[in-house]
Amino acid sequence: MQKRRTSIFLLLFFSITGLTATALAQQPAGFVGLTSSVSSYYQELMQVITGDWQKYGEVFTMLTAEWFRPIFLVVLIGVPLVFALHYLIIGAKHFDHEGEQVLFFSAYNRIVHLIAAVSFSLLVITGLLIIFGAYFGGGAFIRVSRYVHLISALVFAIPGILMFAMWIKDMLPQAHDIKWLFILGGYLSKEKKPVPAGKFNAGQKMYFWFSTLGGGVMAYSGYLIWGFGGSLDTIRLFTIIHNILGMVIVAFYFTHVYMSVFAIAGSLQSIKTGYKPKNEVDILHSRYKY
């Protein structure tokens, strides 16, 4: 318990410290005292990390004009293709949905998750539309997509915070998560053997951290990109961060959708009812105490 409290405290401390320092760095030059010193420290720190970012204007242009779209396209096509092959070769895992059931998610969990799922899905879809906007002819359709993207980000913030609060304890890394990663959760085998996982497995935990903390970084970087503050160099830096992190999140999103809809037959029922078959829990969540 003490280790968990320490982990949570450190995680929140570094997150709040990083966001505070970034926010203070954007304050007008008229601020003095503590704000000025923190802002100066932040600017010096960024200078060490990124150097003179203006020197990398050509790199920024190259990434946004030549690399981001192809990489997003690889993610968009490659990840679903891998899962399609998995489904054809390995197939879905089947469990007895008519037998004994275990309450896995409360009504509150399911409502929060539903709102998060809808808003996050809109973020992914509209984000991809914005990336490939030129291929759709731009215009009003892409402008509307941008507005939907912004609104979806604002909506997702609420369930995102609630999910972080209600599941952070179960999402903290455990030693058995390493074993789960080595065997990829047993999904490369047709056999149904107990795998080392608690209420959430290592894959779900990684998706959780990318969608919550990563979502926070995406929200702040998106805030700057939309023109709500920040110098040109800062916007360049956060545009690159936004796109790279977006690639990772989109890949995890496709993975989450595949695992939730296809990899485990009937798994959508647990999202609707909150119950999972007992034999599914015993195999895929063998360390979960119910």
C-alpha positions in Angstrom: 0.0 0.0 0.0 2.8 2.4 0.9 4.6 1.7 -2.4 1.3 2.5 -4.3 0.8 5.7 -2.5 4.4 6.7 -3.2 4.0 5.9 -6.9 0.8 7.9 -7.2 2.4 10.9 -5.3 5.4 10.9 -7.6 3.4 10.5 -10.7 1.1 13.4 -9.8 4.0 15.6 -8.6 6.0 15.3 -11.8 2.8 15.8 -13.9 1.7 18.9 -12.0 5.3 20.3 -11.9 5.8 19.8 -15.7 2.4 21.5 -16.6 3.0 24.3 -14.1 6.4 25.1 -15.5 5.1 25.0 -19.0 2.2 27.3 -18.2 4.5 29.8 -16.4 6.9 29.8 -19.3 4.1 31.3 -21.5 3.4 34.3 -19.1 4.1 37.8 -20.4 7.6 39.3 -19.7 6.1 41.8 -17.2 5.8 39.1 -14.6 8.7 39.2 -12.1 9.8 37.4 -9.0 9.0 33.7 -8.8 7.1 33.6 -12.1 10.1 35.2 -13.9 12.6 32.9 -12.3 10.6 29.8 -13.1 10.0 31.0 -16.6 13.7 31.7 -17.1 14.6 28.2 -15.7 12.1 26.6 -18.1 13.5 28.4 -21.1 17.1 27.4 -20.2 15.9 23.8 -19.7 14.2 23.7 -23.1 17.4 25.3 -24.6 19.4 22.3 -23.3 16.8 19.8 -24.5 16.0 21.2 -27.9 18.8 23.7 -28.6 17.9 26.7 -30.7 14.6 25.4 -32.1 14.7 28.0 -34.9 17.6 26.2 -36.4 15.3 23.2 -36.9 12.7 25.0 -38.9 13.7 23.0 -41.9 13.4 19.7 -39.9 10.0 20.8 -38.7 8.9 21.5 -42.3 10.2 18.2 -43.5 8.4 16.2 -40.8 5.1 17.9 -41.3 5.3 17.9 -45.1 6.9 14.5 -45.8 6.9 12.2 -42.8 3.8 12.5 -40.6 1.2 11.5 -43.2 3.1 8.4 -44.4 3.7 7.2 -40.9 0.0 7.8 -39.9 -0.9 5.9 -43.0 1.3 2.9 -42.0 -0.4 2.9 -38.6 -3.8 3.3 -40.1 -3.3 0.3 -42.5 -0.6 -1.8 -40.8 -2.1 -2.2 -37.3 -5.6 -3.3 -38.5 -3.9 -5.6 -41.1 -1.9 -7.3 -38.3 -5.0 -7.9 -36.3 -6.9 -9.1 -39.3 -4.2 -11.8 -39.8 -4.4 -12.6 -36.1 -8.2 -13.1 -36.3 -7.8 -15.3 -39.4 -5.0 -17.4 -38.0 -5.6 -17.6 -34.2 -9.2 -16.5 -34.0 -11.2 -15.2 -31.1 -11.2 -16.7 -27.6 -14.6 -18.1 -26.6 -15.9 -18.3 -23.0 -19.1 -19.5 -21.5 -21.5 -16.5 -21.3 -24.3 -18.7 -20.1 -22.5 -19.9 -17.0 -21.4 -18.2 -13.8 -20.8 -14.5 -14.1 -18.5 -12.1 -12.2 -19.4 -8.4 -11.7 -16.4 -6.6 -13.2 -17.6 -3.0 -13.9 -20.1 -1.0 -11.9 -22.8 1.2 -13.5 -20.6 4.2 -12.8 -17.6 2.6 -14.5 -19.7 1.8 -17.6 -21.2 5.3 -17.9 -17.9 7.0 -17.6 -16.2 4.6 -20.0 -19.0 5.1 -22.6 -18.7 8.9 -22.6 -14.9 8.5 -22.8 -15.1 5.9 -25.6 -17.4 8.1 -27.8 -15.5 11.3 -27.3 -12.1 9.6 -27.7 -13.3 7.8 -30.9 -14.3 11.2 -32.3 -10.9 12.6 -31.4 -9.2 9.8 -33.3 -11.5 9.9 -36.4 -11.4 13.7 -36.7 -7.7 13.8 -36.0 -7.0 11.5 -38.9 -9.3 13.5 -41.1 -7.3 16.6 -40.2 -4.0 14.9 -41.0 -5.3 13.7 -44.4 -7.5 16.7 -45.0 -5.8 17.5 -48.3 -6.9 14.2 -49.7 -10.5 15.1 -48.9 -10.3 18.4 -50.6 -10.1 20.5 -47.4 -12.9 23.0 -47.3 -15.9 23.0 -45.0 -15.8 19.3 -44.2 -12.3 19.5 -42.7 -13.2 22.8 -40.9 -16.1 21.0 -39.3 -13.8 18.1 -38.4 -11.5 20.6 -36.6 -14.4 22.0 -34.6 -15.6 18.5 -33.7 -12.0 17.6 -32.7 -11.9 20.6 -30.3 -15.3 19.9 -28.8 -14.5 16.2 -28.4 -11.3 17.1 -26.6 -13.3 19.3 -24.1 -15.8 16.5 -23.6 -13.2 13.8 -23.1 -11.5 15.8 -20.4 -14.3 15.1 -17.9 -14.5 11.3 -18.2 -10.7 11.2 -18.7 -10.2 12.7 -15.2 -12.8 10.5 -13.7 -11.3 7.3 -15.3 -7.9 8.4 -14.0 -9.3 8.7 -10.5 -11.3 5.5 -10.4 -8.8 3.2 -12.0 -5.4 4.5 -11.1 -4.9 2.0 -8.3 -5.6 -0.9 -10.6 -3.5 0.5 -13.4 -0.2 0.8 -11.5 2.4 -1.5 -13.0 3.1 -4.8 -11.3 5.8 -7.4 -11.6 3.5 -9.9 -13.3 2.9 -7.3 -16.1 6.3 -8.1 -17.5 5.4 -11.8 -17.8 2.2 -10.8 -19.6 4.2 -8.8 -22.1 6.6 -11.7 -22.8 3.7 -13.9 -23.7 1.6 -11.1 -25.2 -1.3 -12.1 -22.9 -1.5 -15.6 -24.5 -3.2 -14.1 -27.6 -0.7 -15.8 -29.9 -2.0 -19.2 -28.8 -5.3 -20.9 -29.3 -5.0 -22.5 -25.9 -6.7 -21.0 -22.9 -4.2 -21.0 -20.1 -4.3 -18.6 -17.1 -2.2 -15.5 -17.9 -0.7 -13.2 -15.2 -3.0 -10.2 -15.0 -5.1 -8.5 -12.4 -8.3 -6.6 -13.1 -6.4 -5.0 -16.0 -3.6 -6.6 -18.1 -0.4 -4.9 -19.1 -1.8 -3.9 -22.5 -4.8 -2.2 -21.0 -2.6 -0.4 -18.5 -0.4 1.0 -21.2 -3.4 2.2 -23.1 -4.8 3.8 -19.9 -1.6 5.8 -19.3 -1.4 6.9 -22.9 -5.0 7.9 -23.1 -5.1 9.8 -19.7 -1.6 11.4 -19.2 -0.9 11.2 -22.9 -4.3 12.7 -23.5 -3.4 15.6 -21.1 -0.3 16.3 -23.2 -2.3 16.1 -26.4 -4.8 18.5 -24.9 -2.2 21.1 -23.9 -0.3 20.8 -27.1 -3.5 21.1 -29.1 -4.4 24.2 -27.1 -1.2 25.8 -28.3 -1.5 24.6 -31.9 -5.0 26.1 -32.1 -3.4 29.5 -31.5 -4.3 30.1 -27.8 -0.8 31.0 -26.8 2.8 30.2 -27.4 5.6 31.5 -29.6 6.2 30.1 -33.1 9.1 27.9 -31.9 6.9 26.5 -29.1 4.1 25.7 -31.5 6.6 23.9 -33.8 7.8 21.8 -30.9 4.4 20.9 -29.6 3.1 20.2 -33.1 5.8 17.5 -33.4 4.9 16.2 -29.9 1.2 16.2 -30.8 1.7 14.2 -34.0 4.2 11.6 -32.6 2.1 11.0 -29.5 -0.9 10.8 -31.7 0.6 8.0 -33.8 1.2 6.0 -30.6 -2.3 6.7 -29.3 -4.0 5.8 -32.6 -2.1 2.4 -32.6 -3.2 1.7 -29.1 -6.8 2.8 -29.9 -7.0 0.2 -32.8 -5.5 -2.4 -30.5 -8.1 -1.6 -27.8 -10.9 -1.8 -30.3 -9.8 -5.1 -31.7 -9.3 -6.7 -28.2 -12.7 -5.4 -27.1 -14.7 -6.3 -30.1 -13.0 -9.2 -31.9 -10.3 -10.9 -29.9 -12.7 -12.1 -27.2 -16.0 -13.3 -28.4 -18.9 -11.5 -26.7 -16.7 -9.2 -24.7 -18.9 -6.2 -25.5 -21.5 -7.7 -23.2 -19.3 -6.8 -20.2 -19.3 -3.2 -21.3 -23.1 -3.3 -21.4 -23.9 -5.3 -18.3 -20.7 -5.1 -16.3 -20.4 -8.9 -16.0 -17.7 -11.2 -17.4 -17.9 -15.0 -17.5 -16.1 -16.6 -14.5 -13.9 -18.8 -16.7 -12.8 -15.7 -18.7 -11.8 -13.9 -15.5 -10.0 -17.0 -14.2 -8.0 -17.3 -17.4 -7.4 -13.7 -18.7 -7.4 -12.0 -15.2 -6.0 -14.9 -13.1 -4.7 -12.6 -10.4 -8.0 -10.7 -9.9 -9.7 -11.3 -6.6 -13.5 -11.3 -6.8 
